Amino acid sequence: MDLDKFKVHGEPLIYGAMISIALATIGILVGLTYFKKWGYLWREWLTTVDHKKIGIMYILAALLMLFRGGVDAMMMRLQTAAPEMKFLDAQHYNEVFTTHGLIMILFMAMPFIIGLMNVIIPLQIGARDVAFPRLNAVSFWLFFMGAMLLNISFVIGGSPDAGWSAYFPLASLEFSPTVGNNYYSLALQISGIGTLITGVNFIVTILKMRAPGMTLMKMPMFTWSVLITNVIIVFAFPVLTIALAMMMFDRLFGSQFFTMANGGMDMLWANLFWVWGHPEVYIVILPAFGIYSEIIATFSKKNLYGYTSMVFSMLIISLLSFLVWAHHFYTMGQGAMVNSFFSITTMAIAVPTGVKIFNWLFTLRKGRITFTTPMLYTLAFIPIFTIGGVTGVMLAMASADYQYHNTMFLVAHFHYVLIPGAVFAVIAGFHYWFPKVFGFRLNERLGKHAFWWIIISFNVTFFPMFFLGLMGMTRRLYTYSKESGFGPLNMLSFVGAVGLAIGFVILVYNIYWSTRYMPRDTTNDPWDGRTLEWATHSPIPLYNFAIVPKVETRDALWSAKQENIPLYTDTKYTKIHMPSNTGKPFILGVVFFFLGFFLVFSMWIPAIVAGIGILVVLAFMSFDKDQGYYIPVEEVIATEKKLMRGETV
Amino acid sequence: MKIDASKPLEYSTEENSNKIFGFWVFLGAEIPLFATLFTVYFVMVNRFASGPSGSELFEIGPVLMETFLLLSSSFTIGLAVHAMRHGYKKAMMVFMAITLVMGLAFVGIEIDEFFTYVHEGATLQTSGFLSSLFILLGTHGLHVSFGLLWGIGIMIQLWKRGITPATANKTFIFSLFWHFLDVVWIFIFSFVYLKGLM
């Protein structure tokens, strides 16, 4: 076997990374052994089917990836901070911007949102679990193993280097001869299957497992946004599955889908990629709209303005998201008619989005607003996202786009949309729901410090890019001359990036500090919430609700508090059925990881063995007789007593 | 498990009815999957470079045989579900076995067809048209092959555990999958083979 192909050559930074990865791995292994935590890790986390723990693991993985993608971003900003920088070479820069994009969208934003929805959705709809708890674990482990597969690429074999959109023919074997794009096709494929399963799981959960009385139009807005998002996932991800499979066939088996000869068609990739890729944008943004809707209603002490129009605008956005994909390549010669069609559909998305913005503003109007950390992120989101949206309409005009296309203007635009639209939302949601999951709030002072660092630095980083783009600086440019005049604004942008990094470090420090020193919450409802997740204890018992709540109005808990409509009409506790933990989803994930790895390096025999291994694990899962177990009534009552902290049952 | 006797066995628990609904949603995802494959095929259908075109390659004989086998197997899996609802375990197993044998014969003919194509110099690497043909037929064939393993697994469980809410549920979901593959095949038969032969 040719060991040479595993090696990455010539970069001191990468050697440094290799050593730090090796040391961290050894550190974790030794630590687990020393503190005798292997059993705990296996029983409580690796085998768990509890939606709350799976959600926490999603969020932890997403935070890790935020820092991985963030380091990539810092390296890019440093490399372009001044003319003729010698920090990264062209190839390394290509790899860094590719993985930055991939990781931030697919392994940070989306899993963070899926994590929040795992934790919150069953609670919001008054359910005891998701519809398919074991499949939920399968989803997580496939996502996680896909993410790890992509992450090892930069120390074993080389990272993908053809941009996150991996346009052909650049991404073909001919022009990207390293294994980087093999990693791309397989890592995304594996985690994509996980995401698709999540989509199916949550559609069933939301449609079939709502508490009695909760009609569709009484669902909390976050639940609505997640339902629509999962419908988009189910329709968009199969396209990615096929596109990635074709990419893999082209690169590993020499098929002719996207080649320039023998009847292949490179534009086919661009179309398929964006038929998935554009809805993907809304997969990360619609749940964010849901999170903001919850936070605005809670901290304005008002019902959400225009509930019905909120729902319909999300439905319209989800439909339009499938009709706009070609706006990503106006300049690739598709003719005026096609460009016009996609230009109009793209601009049309501004209408339902505008409806939502005004609904949020009207909710705030005459509200009793409290400026908590999650609310601050929400309030900052509205103007910043509007800048992103308006520049989006500028880009949507096909004729004008010939000027902006592939410049830093575009980079500024999508960061102005995605960072407030997804990152601020998940951070806000994280602060908002943290006390529900862990039983104490994050420190507000530290939270606000982080907020101001992040908000100000964000604008310092990305606003200059609008001007850089209009000055003609193309995106993905790894160096430039002094005469170009790009230097000062790029330096400003780098300064902003440092500020952003500081903000995120404060955020993480806040988690550490609050875990140690924040007083525990005894109310279960620290924000005076409106929806069902605040009607159970924090931390949440294994079974979520000892008695299934009955819903009569939209914000069920709020009505219960304001109008004395009882949530729990049953008073008798009963035994509760729960699914048992299982290690099979984790094992399945590991086998998928190996299958991916072997295919990346064209190691056919081990790959076939791994493929058979997957079938074997699936067979074991199918033959599993485990019907779960019952938590006896006495145990339910004992748990409830303990969690009531002295209040009467 | 609460069993609702007023409903058919495969729907009798909440978990069971969720699983069936979930599988319908999954089939909802299979539609864009195959739609993408068909779209790719239609884009590529005239891009055969120096390789053979569909009309030079396709033969109606084996394809008719495949169609006959798969359509009949969709009928027999229906009979299996019918037998299941009456509690006839043996008849159910027999019909499932017939279904799987016909599925196996289908896969056999398809593999033979692939060998013939490759023998005639029409490989995955030859042209865009052939790449898309092989991936479309291959994805469908892989589904059928996976269904064979799945069906065998269910038959073993039926044999060992009898007709229970769990095995009935699995069989019913399997039958949905099998019918779906039939529907996809009708599209392949009409728009790939018949159209290609013209």
Chai-1 contact restraints between the chains, C-beta under 6 A:
chainA,res_idxA,chainB,res_idxB,connection_type,confidence,min_distance_angstrom,max_distance_angstrom,comment,restraint_id
A,A131,B,N18,contact,1.0,0.0,6.0,A-B,restraint_1
A,V200,B,G22,contact,1.0,0.0,6.0,A-B,restraint_2
A,V200,B,V25,contact,1.0,0.0,6.0,A-B,restraint_3
A,V200,B,F26,contact,1.0,0.0,6.0,A-B,restraint_4
A,I203,B,V25,contact,1.0,0.0,6.0,A-B,restraint_5
A,V204,B,N18,contact,1.0,0.0,6.0,A-B,restraint_6
A,V204,B,F21,contact,1.0,0.0,6.0,A-B,restraint_7
A,V204,B,G22,contact,1.0,0.0,6.0,A-B,restraint_8
A,K208,B,N18,contact,1.0,0.0,6.0,A-B,restraint_9
A,V234,B,G28,contact,1.0,0.0,6.0,A-B,restraint_10
A,V234,B,A29,contact,1.0,0.0,6.0,A-B,restraint_11
A,F235,B,P32,contact,1.0,0.0,6.0,A-B,restraint_12
A,P238,B,A29,contact,1.0,0.0,6.0,A-B,restraint_13
A,P238,B,P32,contact,1.0,0.0,6.0,A-B,restraint_14
A,P238,B,L33,contact,1.0,0.0,6.0,A-B,restraint_15
A,V239,B,P32,contact,1.0,0.0,6.0,A-B,restraint_16
A,V239,B,T36,contact,1.0,0.0,6.0,A-B,restraint_17
A,I242,B,T36,contact,1.0,0.0,6.0,A-B,restraint_18
A,I242,B,L37,contact,1.0,0.0,6.0,A-B,restraint_19
A,G254,B,Q125,contact,1.0,0.0,6.0,A-B,restraint_20
A,S255,B,L124,contact,1.0,0.0,6.0,A-B,restraint_21
A,S255,B,S131,contact,1.0,0.0,6.0,A-B,restraint_22
A,Q256,B,S127,contact,1.0,0.0,6.0,A-B,restraint_23
A,Q256,B,G128,contact,1.0,0.0,6.0,A-B,restraint_24
A,Q256,B,S131,contact,1.0,0.0,6.0,A-B,restraint_25
A,F257,B,S131,contact,1.0,0.0,6.0,A-B,restraint_26
A,N262,B,A49,contact,1.0,0.0,6.0,A-B,restraint_27
A,N262,B,S127,contact,1.0,0.0,6.0,A-B,restraint_28
A,G263,B,R47,contact,1.0,0.0,6.0,A-B,restraint_29
A,G263,B,F48,contact,1.0,0.0,6.0,A-B,restraint_30
A,G263,B,A49,contact,1.0,0.0,6.0,A-B,restraint_31
A,G263,B,S127,contact,1.0,0.0,6.0,A-B,restraint_32
A,G263,B,G128,contact,1.0,0.0,6.0,A-B,restraint_33
A,G263,B,F129,contact,1.0,0.0,6.0,A-B,restraint_34
A,G264,B,G128,contact,1.0,0.0,6.0,A-B,restraint_35
A,A619,B,G153,contact,1.0,0.0,6.0,A-B,restraint_36
A,S622,B,G153,contact,1.0,0.0,6.0,A-B,restraint_37
